[in-house]
Amino acid sequence: MLLLLLEAMLALAVLVFIVWWTMFSGRPKGELPPPADPIAPPDRSEPRERRADPPDRRA
C-alpha cells in the first residue's frame, strides 16, 4: 500500500513539474505586442459579382 502511495505522489510531482515548466518557459518579456496596423476586413459596401448559373445537365 505504501508503494502505491509513493507512486501516486511521484506521478503528482511529475505532473506539477510539467505544468510549472510549461507555464514559465515562454518569452522572457511575455507575449509580443499586437501589430500596429492590423489587417482590415474587406469592404462589404460594394456588391460582389454574381457567379454564372451552372449549365443544365439534362440528357
C-alpha positions as CSV (number, residue, x, y, z in Angstrom):
1,M,0.0,0.0,0.0
2,L,2.9,2.3,0.8
3,L,4.3,1.7,-2.6
4,L,1.1,2.8,-4.3
5,L,1.0,6.0,-2.3
6,L,4.6,6.7,-3.2
7,E,3.9,6.1,-6.9
8,A,0.9,8.4,-6.8
9,M,2.9,11.1,-5.1
10,L,5.7,10.8,-7.6
11,A,3.2,11.0,-10.5
12,L,1.6,14.1,-9.0
13,A,5.0,15.7,-8.5
14,V,5.9,15.0,-12.2
15,L,2.6,16.5,-13.3
16,V,3.1,19.6,-11.2
17,F,6.6,19.9,-12.5
18,I,5.5,19.7,-16.2
19,V,2.7,22.3,-15.6
20,W,5.1,24.6,-13.8
21,W,7.8,24.2,-16.6
22,T,5.3,24.9,-19.4
23,M,3.8,27.9,-17.6
24,F,7.1,29.8,-17.1
25,S,9.0,28.7,-20.2
26,G,7.7,31.4,-22.6
27,R,9.3,34.5,-23.9
28,P,11.5,36.4,-21.4
29,K,9.4,39.6,-21.6
30,G,6.0,38.0,-22.2
31,E,3.9,38.0,-25.3
32,L,4.7,40.1,-28.3
33,P,2.6,43.3,-28.7
34,P,-0.1,43.3,-31.3
35,P,0.8,44.7,-34.7
36,A,0.4,48.5,-35.1
37,D,-1.7,48.2,-38.3
38,P,-3.9,45.1,-38.2
39,I,-5.2,43.8,-41.4
40,A,-8.6,45.4,-42.0
41,P,-11.6,43.2,-43.0
42,P,-12.7,43.5,-46.7
43,D,-15.1,46.4,-47.5
44,R,-18.6,45.0,-47.8
45,S,-20.1,48.2,-49.2
46,E,-19.5,47.2,-52.9
47,P,-21.7,44.4,-54.3
48,R,-19.9,41.2,-55.2
49,E,-20.1,39.9,-58.7
50,R,-22.7,37.2,-59.2
51,R,-21.5,33.8,-60.5
52,A,-23.0,32.4,-63.6
53,D,-25.6,29.7,-63.2
54,P,-24.3,26.2,-63.8
55,P,-25.5,24.7,-67.1
56,D,-28.3,22.2,-67.1
57,R,-27.2,18.6,-67.2
58,R,-30.2,17.1,-68.8
59,A,-29.7,14.4,-71.4
